[in-house]
Amino acid sequence: MATGAQVVFRRLCKLYSSSSTKGTTASFKMSSRYFGTLAAAAFGSGVVLTSLVASDDAVHPPKYPWDHKGVFSALDHRSIRRGYQVYKEVCSACHSMQYVAFRHLVGVSHTEEEARALAEEYEYPGDIDEEGNPTTRQGKLSDYFPNPYPNEEAARAANNGALPPDLTLIVLARHGEEDYIFSLLTGYYDPPAGVEVREGLAYNPYFPGGAIGMPQQLFDGGIEYEDGTPATVSQMAKDVTTFLRWSADPKHDERKRMGMKGVIILSLLVGITLYWKRQKWSLLKSRKILYYERP
Ligand code: HEC
């Protein structure tokens, strides 16, 4: 069955060729013109569509040489530990990480005792007591990181209407991944001439639209690292971003190790298989068939 466009096209061709003495060339010309218009329209709409992509009004982050980007490289676990400290002391005032529990830190950045001590710093709702009143209890290893706000409305009310997103998976949820998060955290500038930023927003060229509801969070010396690393803005941004990569991709190291094992074992198997195949075929491949004329 012919589609609507094909029918229109055929009728146009007929019209054109009947009014012309050179029928075939004319219809050929017509079809090329028709397709030219179609292509131009498609191209035009493509251009319009791409120019409407929301992220295009932001500066693209540069590519940074992350320690863990190589095929053979694991995450920097000291950096994860420092990154947790940045999250705890700065970001956790506004951002939840509802899918990470204290037990997840064990063996990654903290020992079991350390993780338990961190959990015990927080209070969680406990059982109902004998008089029917709700109680609170100390945190345990199995508890998830506490949410800074009781609900979304409270979070928005405290942040001029903007909602601080949960950070567990944020590295995977944004274009540019680590590079974007790092650039965002270190990318606060005075707005350039002619750019007006609404009251309550901050200028950040990496954020789509350029005006973000999160004011600058990291300042040189803002925290004191327990391992003595100088807490510059870029150091803290790098550490917290590494921590967020781990939270979004906790199997990162294991995945690469398994991949490497797989490649090594499979390449051994390929070698053995090729040798075996050549050996089995060697009889057939090296035989010689001779034909003699009948005496
Ligand atoms: C004072 C509260 C506050 C603190 C502290 C804070 N943020 Fe935010 N953050 C926000 C708000 C509000 C938004 C939403 C901004 C918007 O949508 O305009 C946000 C958004 C973000 C985003 C998402 C940006 C996007 O592309 O949508 C990231 C990533 C982020 N914050 C990371 C961090 C990190 C890392 C820290 C700690 C170093 C931190 N934030 C500390 C309030 C905060």
Residues whose N, C-alpha, C, O or C-beta is under 5 A from the ligand:
A	BS01	HEC	V90 C91 A93 C94 N159 A162 L163 P164 P165 I170 A211 I212 G213 M214 Q217 V240
